[in-house]
Amino acid sequence: MPRLNRLSIRDFRNLARADLTFPSDGVVLIGDNGHGKTNLLEAIYYFQLLRSVRGARDADLVRFGAAAFFLHATVTTHGEHELSAGFTRGKKKVVVDGAEVKRLSVALGSLPAIVISPRDVALVSGAPAERRRFLDVALALTSPRYLNALQKYRAALARRNAALRGVARGVQSDDSVAAWEPELAESGAVLLGERIAWMDRHDAEFTRLTAAIGEPEPMTMRYVTTIANPRDAAAELADTLARKRAHDIRRGVTHAGPHRDDVALQIGGHDLRTFGSGGQQRTAAITLRLLEAETLKVHAGGDPLLLLDDPFAELDARRSAHILSLLHETVMGQTILTVPRAGDIPRDLSSLARWHISDGVIAEQADVV
């Protein structure tokens, strides 16, 4: 089962220096908001994506006034491993078991983990890009084929968009746009196929889990795409890109492809983004995270780390109790929980060791009740 044993932090966010040894079942970190609780979770999760879970640039992760940040972890994932990541002078360096990684994709998912926080409501209330990114992360971390296709697709998309702007300026020809369409079609078909397959595997479970949390109205999810025949997606996408080439040149951007798709979330047949309450949207967002955890669990052969960033804030006691029960049912490996006050610790997690943080300084204390 994946586990974080030790973590050293230097100049990451507001965490100047920390050398931490984690209990096998996890820990609760207690501290006022703004003192660095989330920064610790971000440092841990960095070994999953090799970038900020909050979308920040590496340069913005360096503590104010410092020249670089450095993270080092000892983890257990099919044996014990040493991981380190750092950023200095505009360059990122990742080392696994003493060897520098030349291609970052090789080290993605080195410490399987998921983060659950109130910010996850954006998965439901936010723009389609939030839901596409959710699928991209879950699938890229568990499917080398998907990751390879995603890298190729993004590169071809960027180059086609650049060519579109070049044609509009009169410095490139239509052929320079068409040159990138076969790659977009082939890699886009892979993305589409794997996204739809993931949705097909989990749509019924999404409905079941949201009901188990306590939603009386049925919630559903489905993949939304303009591709009429996913089984022949490559040919259809190639044809669509060719037909829309003139339109794309006028607009300077590619309008067809999986980068424009969405995940439709509904409650009682209505758009959850528009008609759902705040609690219902949080329920759906947490359910998506549970499905992400299940996906990682199958791939990693054990429960991923569970990083809970004050996850029950603004949720009523009934929903919180049901969510905790589902966490125990589906995925409950090593757990790192952050809360502002000791009174916010759910009873089911009260046996975890308690640490405290103030102004970026973490004090390890094993005071348990």
C-alpha positions in Angstrom: 0.0 0.0 0.0 1.4 3.4 -0.9 2.7 5.3 2.2 4.7 8.4 2.9 7.4 7.6 5.5 9.5 10.8 5.7 9.4 14.2 4.1 11.9 17.0 4.1 10.9 20.5 2.9 13.1 23.4 2.1 11.7 26.8 1.1 8.4 25.6 -0.3 5.6 28.2 -0.1 5.8 29.5 3.5 7.5 26.3 4.8 11.1 27.3 5.3 12.3 24.0 6.8 10.6 20.8 7.9 11.8 17.3 8.5 8.8 15.1 9.2 8.3 11.4 10.0 4.8 10.2 9.3 2.9 7.5 11.2 1.7 4.7 9.0 -1.9 5.5 9.5 -1.5 9.3 9.0 -1.7 12.5 11.0 -4.0 15.5 11.6 -2.4 18.9 11.1 -4.1 21.6 13.2 -3.6 25.4 12.6 -5.3 28.6 11.8 -6.0 29.4 8.2 -3.1 31.0 6.3 -0.4 29.4 8.4 0.6 26.7 5.8 -1.7 23.6 6.3 -2.5 23.4 2.6 1.1 24.0 1.7 2.1 20.8 3.4 -0.5 18.9 1.4 0.7 20.6 -1.8 4.3 19.6 -1.1 3.2 15.9 -0.6 1.1 15.9 -3.7 3.9 17.4 -5.8 5.3 13.9 -6.1 2.1 12.9 -7.8 1.9 15.5 -10.6 5.3 17.1 -10.3 3.6 20.4 -10.3 1.3 22.4 -8.0 -2.1 20.9 -7.3 -3.4 24.5 -7.2 -2.0 25.3 -10.7 0.8 27.6 -9.5 4.0 28.0 -11.5 7.1 26.3 -9.9 8.7 29.8 -9.5 5.7 30.8 -7.4 6.2 27.8 -5.0 9.6 29.1 -3.9 9.4 30.8 -0.4 9.5 34.6 -0.6 13.2 35.7 -0.4 14.6 32.2 -1.2 16.3 31.2 -4.4 14.9 27.7 -4.8 12.7 25.0 -3.2 13.6 21.4 -2.5 11.5 18.4 -1.5 12.7 14.9 -0.5 10.6 11.9 0.5 11.0 8.3 1.5 8.0 6.4 0.3 6.7 2.9 0.2 5.2 1.8 -3.2 6.1 -1.7 -4.2 9.2 -1.4 -2.0 10.9 1.6 -0.4 12.0 4.5 -2.7 13.7 7.9 -2.4 12.1 10.7 -4.3 13.3 14.3 -4.6 12.2 17.4 -6.5 13.6 20.8 -6.7 13.3 24.1 -8.6 16.1 26.6 -9.0 17.3 29.1 -11.6 14.2 28.4 -13.7 14.8 24.6 -13.9 13.1 21.7 -12.3 15.0 18.6 -11.3 13.4 15.3 -10.2 15.4 12.4 -8.8 14.1 8.8 -8.2 16.3 6.4 -6.2 19.4 8.5 -6.9 18.9 8.8 -10.6 17.9 12.1 -12.2 14.7 11.7 -14.4 15.3 13.0 -17.9 11.6 12.8 -18.9 9.2 14.0 -16.2 6.5 11.7 -17.4 8.5 8.7 -16.2 8.2 9.9 -12.6 4.5 11.0 -12.7 2.5 9.2 -10.0 5.5 8.3 -7.9 3.4 8.8 -4.8 -0.2 8.0 -5.5 -2.5 10.4 -3.7 -5.7 12.3 -4.0 -6.6 15.7 -2.5 -10.1 16.4 -1.3 -10.9 20.0 -0.3 -13.7 22.6 -0.5 -12.1 24.0 -3.7 -13.2 20.8 -5.5 -16.7 22.3 -5.9 -15.2 24.0 -9.0 -15.3 20.5 -10.6 -19.1 21.0 -10.7 -19.6 24.7 -10.7 -16.7 25.7 -12.8 -16.0 25.8 -16.6 -15.7 22.6 -18.7 -11.9 22.9 -18.5 -12.1 21.9 -14.8 -13.8 18.6 -15.6 -11.5 17.9 -18.6 -8.5 18.4 -16.4 -10.0 16.0 -13.8 -10.3 13.3 -16.5 -6.8 14.1 -17.9 -5.2 13.8 -14.5 -7.0 10.6 -13.5 -6.3 8.9 -16.9 -2.8 10.2 -17.5 -1.6 8.9 -14.1 -3.0 5.4 -14.8 -2.7 4.9 -18.5 0.6 5.3 -20.3 -1.3 5.2 -23.6 -3.5 8.1 -22.5 -0.5 10.1 -21.3 1.3 9.6 -24.5 -1.7 10.6 -26.6 -2.3 13.7 -24.4 1.2 14.9 -24.8 1.0 14.5 -28.6 -2.4 16.1 -28.8 -1.4 19.2 -26.8 1.7 19.6 -28.9 -0.1 19.3 -32.2 -2.9 21.6 -30.9 -0.5 24.3 -30.0 1.3 24.1 -33.4 -2.0 24.1 -35.3 -3.2 27.1 -33.4 0.1 28.9 -34.1 -0.2 28.0 -37.8 -3.8 29.4 -37.8 -2.5 32.7 -36.6 0.3 32.6 -39.1 -2.2 32.1 -42.0 -4.3 35.0 -40.7 -1.2 37.2 -40.8 -0.3 36.0 -44.3 3.0 34.4 -43.3 1.9 30.8 -43.6 -0.2 28.7 -45.9 -3.3 26.5 -45.3 -1.0 23.5 -45.7 0.8 24.5 -42.5 -2.5 24.1 -40.7 -3.5 20.9 -42.3 -0.1 19.3 -41.5 -1.1 19.0 -37.8 -4.5 17.6 -38.4 -3.6 13.9 -38.7 -1.8 13.9 -35.3 -4.7 15.7 -33.7 -7.2 13.2 -35.2 -5.2 10.1 -34.1 -4.2 11.2 -30.6 -7.6 12.9 -30.1 -9.4 9.6 -30.9 -7.3 7.9 -28.1 -8.3 10.6 -25.6 -11.9 10.4 -26.6 -12.0 6.6 -26.4 -10.4 6.3 -23.0 -12.5 9.1 -21.5 -15.7 7.5 -22.7 -14.6 4.1 -21.4 -13.8 5.6 -18.0 -17.2 7.3 -17.9 -19.0 4.0 -18.9 -17.2 2.2 -16.1 -18.1 4.7 -13.4 -21.4 6.4 -14.3 -23.5 3.9 -12.3 -21.1 4.1 -9.4 -21.4 7.9 -9.5 -25.1 7.6 -9.1 -24.8 5.1 -6.3 -22.2 7.0 -4.3 -24.1 10.3 -4.4 -27.2 8.5 -3.2 -25.2 6.9 -0.4 -24.1 10.3 0.7 -27.7 11.2 1.1 -29.0 12.8 -2.1 -32.7 11.8 -2.6 -32.6 13.1 -6.2 -30.6 10.8 -8.6 -27.4 12.3 -9.9 -25.9 11.3 -13.2 -22.9 12.0 -15.3 -22.2 11.6 -19.0 -19.6 12.6 -21.5 -20.5 15.3 -23.9 -18.8 15.5 -27.3 -19.6 16.6 -30.8 -18.2 13.3 -32.2 -21.2 11.4 -33.5 -19.4 8.0 -33.8 -16.7 7.5 -31.2 -15.8 4.1 -32.8 -14.6 6.0 -35.9 -13.4 9.1 -34.0 -10.2 9.6 -35.8 -11.8 9.7 -39.3 -14.6 11.9 -38.1 -12.3 14.3 -36.3 -10.0 14.6 -39.3 -13.0 15.4 -41.5 -14.3 18.0 -39.0 -10.9 19.7 -38.7 -10.6 20.0 -42.5 -14.2 21.3 -42.9 -13.7 23.9 -40.1 -10.2 25.0 -41.2 -11.4 28.3 -42.8 -13.5 29.1 -39.8 -10.6 28.3 -37.4 -8.3 30.5 -39.5 -10.6 33.5 -39.1 -10.9 32.9 -35.3 -7.2 31.8 -34.8 -8.1 28.8 -32.6 -9.1 25.1 -33.1 -12.8 24.6 -32.4 -13.1 20.8 -32.8 -11.6 18.1 -30.7 -11.6 16.6 -27.2 -10.2 19.9 -25.8 -13.7 21.3 -26.3 -15.6 18.4 -24.7 -17.3 18.3 -21.3 -18.8 16.1 -18.6 -22.5 16.8 -18.0 -23.4 16.4 -14.3 -27.2 16.4 -13.6 -29.5 16.0 -10.6 -33.0 14.9 -11.3 -32.4 15.4 -15.0 -31.4 19.1 -14.5 -28.0 20.7 -14.8 -26.2 20.4 -11.5 -24.1 23.4 -12.2 -27.3 25.6 -12.5 -29.9 23.9 -10.3 -27.8 22.2 -7.6 -27.4 23.6 -4.1 -23.9 24.2 -2.7 -24.2 21.0 -0.7 -25.3 19.0 -3.7 -22.4 20.4 -5.8 -20.0 19.5 -3.0 -21.5 16.0 -2.9 -20.9 15.5 -6.6 -17.4 16.9 -6.4 -16.4 14.6 -3.5 -17.9 11.6 -5.4 -15.7 12.4 -8.4 -12.7 12.4 -6.1 -13.8 9.0 -4.7 -13.9 7.7 -8.3 -10.4 9.1 -8.9 -9.2 7.3 -5.8 -10.7 4.0 -7.1 -8.9 4.5 -10.4 -5.6 5.1 -8.7 -6.2 2.2 -6.3 -6.6 -0.3 -9.2 -3.4 1.1 -10.9 -1.3 1.3 -7.8 -2.4 -2.0 -6.2 -3.4 -0.2 -2.9 -5.2 2.7 -1.5 -3.6 6.1 -2.5 -2.7 8.6 0.2 -5.7 10.5 1.3 -5.0 14.2 1.6 -8.0 15.9 3.3 -7.8 19.7 3.3 -10.5 20.7 5.8 -12.9 18.6 3.6 -16.0 18.9 5.7 -16.1 22.7 6.0 -19.5 24.0 5.2 -21.0 20.5 5.0 -23.7 19.4 7.4 -23.1 16.6 9.9 -25.2 14.1 8.0 -23.3 14.5 4.7 -20.0 14.5 6.5 -20.8 11.2 8.3 -21.9 9.5 5.1 -18.8 10.7 3.2 -16.5 9.4 6.0 -18.3 6.1 5.8 -17.7 5.9 2.1 -14.1 6.8 2.5 -13.7 3.8 4.8 -15.6 1.7 2.3 -13.7 2.7 -0.9 -10.3 4.1 0.0 -8.8 4.7 3.4 -5.1 4.3 3.3 -2.6 6.7 5.0 -4.5 9.9 5.8 -3.2 13.4 6.2 -6.0 15.7 7.5 -5.8 19.4 8.0 -8.3 21.3 10.2 -8.3 24.8 11.8 -9.3 23.5 15.3 -9.1 20.2 17.1 -12.9 20.3 17.5 -13.1 20.0 13.7 -11.6 16.5 13.7 -14.3 13.9 12.8 -14.6 11.2 15.4 -13.6 8.5 13.0 -10.2 10.2 12.5 -9.7 11.2 16.1 -7.1 8.4 16.7 -4.6 10.0 14.3 -1.6 11.7 15.8 -1.9 15.4 16.0 0.6 18.0 14.8 0.3 21.7 14.9 1.4 24.5 12.5 2.0 28.2 13.1 3.6 30.6 10.7 4.9 27.7 8.6 6.5 25.8 11.5 5.2 22.3 12.1 5.4 20.8 15.5 5.1 17.0 15.7 3.0 16.0 18.7 1.5 12.6 19.2 -1.3 13.9 21.5 -4.2 11.6 20.7 -7.6 11.3 22.4 
